[in-house]
Amino acid sequence: MDISEQLAEVVKVSNGFKPMKGLADRLANQHTDKELPVLAHKLFESTDYQIRMVAVFLFGKLAAKDANSLSFLQEIVAKDENWRVQEILAMAFDNFCKDTGYEESLATIKSWLTAEDLHTRRAASEGLRIWTRRLYFKENPEVAIHLLALLKNDYSEYVRKSCGNALRDISKKFPEKVLHEISKWGTSKNESQVKKLILKNKKLLTLD
């Protein structure tokens, strides 16, 4: 089956992402590092979101060794209007961090969490979930907590929801550290909304 036939098959997929990821994996194995960015850019021009999803997976594979691919994710992919593509952007960013090393990616993570575009901020928050399953953050949970706390008063509810859910994930293993962080927060509507999401972990209420 040639590439056009494989692309035609993924366009039929209306739910999930595994077929798109599988195709991206195969394409990455079949093309050189020089060929792959050209292919990824061509695929991202498609009007079919499924094909753009494949492209974003490819950019995620390239990003750790190609700064242009990382920039494309942040500057172009983050503006894609399809929510499914945005989910893959989060995965692509995590792939960049994994390939680079999470500790070595801290400056980039912070940059994405404080970016002007809300989809970029959300991709960083959502992509690394569950943050403390990544070895560096498992050993340094307070770093993950402090980084996510940058979003506690974000103007976007979409971003705040990701922040609250990510911190609630962490609270299941490190409840005291998360409680200590949110005890320092203010009482704004945005911060209160994030706290409410975190405190859906009922175990925190027994420690508070």
C-alpha positions as CSV (number, residue, x, y, z in Angstrom):
1,M,0.0,0.0,0.0
2,D,1.6,3.3,-1.1
3,I,1.4,6.5,0.9
4,S,-1.7,7.9,-0.8
5,E,-3.6,4.7,-0.1
6,Q,-2.5,4.8,3.6
7,L,-3.6,8.4,3.8
8,A,-6.9,7.6,2.3
9,E,-7.4,4.9,5.0
10,V,-6.7,7.3,7.9
11,V,-9.1,9.9,6.5
12,K,-11.8,7.3,7.2
13,V,-11.0,7.3,10.9
14,S,-13.4,9.6,12.7
15,N,-12.4,8.8,16.3
16,G,-9.1,8.2,18.0
17,F,-5.5,8.8,17.0
18,K,-3.7,5.4,16.9
19,P,-4.0,4.9,13.1
20,M,-2.5,8.4,12.6
21,K,0.3,7.7,15.0
22,G,0.9,4.3,13.4
23,L,1.2,5.9,9.9
24,A,3.5,8.6,11.3
25,D,5.7,5.9,12.8
26,R,5.9,4.0,9.5
27,L,6.6,7.2,7.5
28,A,9.4,8.2,9.9
29,N,11.0,4.8,9.4
30,Q,10.8,5.1,5.6
31,H,12.2,8.6,5.2
32,T,15.4,10.3,6.1
33,D,15.7,13.2,8.5
34,K,16.1,15.5,5.5
35,E,13.0,14.1,3.7
36,L,10.8,14.0,6.7
37,P,10.3,17.8,7.3
38,V,9.3,18.3,3.7
39,L,6.8,15.5,3.9
40,A,5.4,16.8,7.2
41,H,4.9,20.3,5.8
42,K,3.2,18.9,2.7
43,L,0.8,16.7,4.8
44,F,0.0,19.6,7.1
45,E,-1.4,21.5,4.1
46,S,-4.2,19.0,3.8
47,T,-7.8,20.0,4.4
48,D,-8.4,16.6,6.1
49,Y,-7.7,17.0,9.9
50,Q,-6.7,13.3,10.0
51,I,-3.8,13.9,7.7
52,R,-2.8,17.0,9.6
53,M,-2.7,14.9,12.7
54,V,-0.2,12.6,11.0
55,A,1.9,15.6,10.1
56,V,1.9,16.9,13.7
57,F,3.1,13.5,14.9
58,L,5.9,13.8,12.5
59,F,6.8,17.3,13.6
60,G,6.9,16.0,17.2
61,K,9.4,13.3,16.2
62,L,11.6,16.0,14.5
63,A,11.3,18.8,17.1
64,A,14.2,17.7,19.4
65,K,16.7,17.8,16.6
66,D,15.1,20.5,14.3
67,A,14.3,23.9,15.9
68,N,12.3,24.8,12.8
69,S,9.9,21.9,13.5
70,L,9.5,23.0,17.1
71,S,8.8,26.5,16.0
72,F,6.2,25.3,13.5
73,L,4.4,23.4,16.2
74,Q,4.2,26.5,18.4
75,E,3.6,29.2,15.7
76,I,1.5,27.3,13.1
77,V,0.0,24.1,14.5
78,A,-1.2,25.9,17.6
79,K,-3.5,28.0,15.4
80,D,-5.2,25.0,13.8
81,E,-8.9,25.2,14.5
82,N,-9.5,21.4,14.8
83,W,-9.5,20.2,18.4
84,R,-8.2,16.8,17.4
85,V,-5.1,18.4,15.9
86,Q,-4.7,20.3,19.2
87,E,-4.7,17.0,21.1
88,I,-1.9,15.7,18.9
89,L,0.0,19.0,19.4
90,A,0.1,18.2,23.1
91,M,1.4,14.7,22.4
92,A,4.0,16.2,20.0
93,F,5.2,18.6,22.6
94,D,5.6,15.8,25.1
95,N,7.6,13.8,22.5
96,F,9.9,16.8,22.1
97,C,10.4,16.9,25.9
98,K,11.0,13.1,26.1
99,D,13.6,13.1,23.3
100,T,15.3,16.2,24.7
101,G,15.1,15.2,28.3
102,Y,12.5,16.7,30.7
103,E,15.0,18.5,32.8
104,E,16.8,19.8,29.8
105,S,13.4,21.0,28.4
106,L,12.5,23.1,31.5
107,A,13.1,26.5,29.8
108,T,11.1,25.4,26.7
109,I,8.3,24.1,28.9
110,K,8.1,27.4,30.8
111,S,8.2,29.3,27.5
112,W,5.2,27.3,26.2
113,L,3.3,27.7,29.5
114,T,3.7,31.4,29.3
115,A,3.2,31.8,25.5
116,E,0.7,34.2,24.1
117,D,-1.3,31.6,22.3
118,L,-3.7,29.6,24.5
119,H,-3.3,26.4,22.6
120,T,0.4,26.5,23.1
121,R,-0.1,26.9,26.9
122,R,-2.6,24.2,27.0
123,A,-0.4,21.8,24.9
124,A,2.4,22.2,27.5
125,S,0.0,21.6,30.4
126,E,-1.9,18.7,28.8
127,G,0.9,17.1,26.9
128,L,3.0,16.2,30.0
129,R,0.1,14.7,31.9
130,I,0.5,12.8,34.1
131,W,3.6,15.0,34.9
132,T,4.9,13.0,37.7
133,R,5.0,9.8,35.6
134,R,8.0,11.5,33.9
135,L,11.1,10.5,35.8
136,Y,12.4,14.0,36.4
137,F,9.1,15.3,37.7
138,K,8.5,12.2,39.7
139,E,11.8,13.0,41.5
140,N,11.1,16.7,41.6
141,P,7.3,17.1,41.9
142,E,7.5,20.6,43.3
143,V,9.0,21.7,39.9
144,A,6.0,20.4,38.1
145,I,3.7,22.0,40.6
146,H,5.3,25.4,40.3
147,L,5.3,25.3,36.5
148,L,1.7,24.4,36.3
149,A,0.8,27.0,38.9
150,L,1.8,29.6,36.3
151,L,-1.6,28.9,34.7
152,K,-3.7,29.3,37.8
153,N,-5.1,32.7,36.7
154,D,-5.0,32.1,33.0
155,Y,-7.7,34.1,31.1
156,S,-8.7,30.9,29.2
157,E,-11.0,28.5,30.9
158,Y,-9.8,25.8,28.5
159,V,-6.2,26.3,29.8
160,R,-7.3,26.6,33.5
161,K,-9.2,23.3,33.2
162,S,-6.0,21.6,31.9
163,C,-4.0,23.2,34.8
164,G,-6.5,22.1,37.4
165,N,-6.7,18.5,36.1
166,A,-2.9,18.2,35.8
167,L,-2.4,19.4,39.4
168,R,-5.2,17.0,40.6
169,D,-3.2,14.2,38.9
170,I,-0.1,15.2,40.9
171,S,-2.1,15.5,44.2
172,K,-2.9,11.8,44.1
173,K,0.8,11.0,44.8
174,F,2.0,14.3,46.4
175,P,-1.1,15.7,48.2
176,E,0.8,17.8,50.8
177,K,2.9,19.5,48.1
178,V,-0.1,20.5,46.0
179,L,-2.0,21.7,49.1
180,H,1.0,23.8,50.1
181,E,1.0,25.4,46.7
182,I,-2.7,26.2,46.5
183,S,-2.7,27.5,50.1
184,K,-0.6,30.5,48.8
185,W,-3.1,31.3,46.0
186,G,-5.5,34.3,46.0
187,T,-9.3,34.2,45.9
188,S,-9.9,35.4,42.3
189,K,-12.6,33.7,40.3
190,N,-10.0,32.0,38.0
191,E,-7.8,30.7,40.8
192,S,-10.9,29.5,42.7
193,Q,-12.0,27.5,39.6
194,V,-8.7,25.8,39.4
195,K,-8.7,25.0,43.1
196,K,-12.2,23.5,42.7
197,L,-10.9,21.2,40.0
198,I,-7.9,20.1,42.1
199,L,-10.1,19.5,45.2
200,K,-12.2,17.0,43.3
201,N,-9.5,14.7,44.7
202,K,-11.5,14.1,47.9
203,K,-8.4,12.9,49.8
204,L,-7.1,16.5,49.8
205,L,-10.1,17.6,51.9
206,T,-9.1,15.3,54.7
207,L,-5.6,16.9,54.8
208,D,-6.6,20.5,54.4
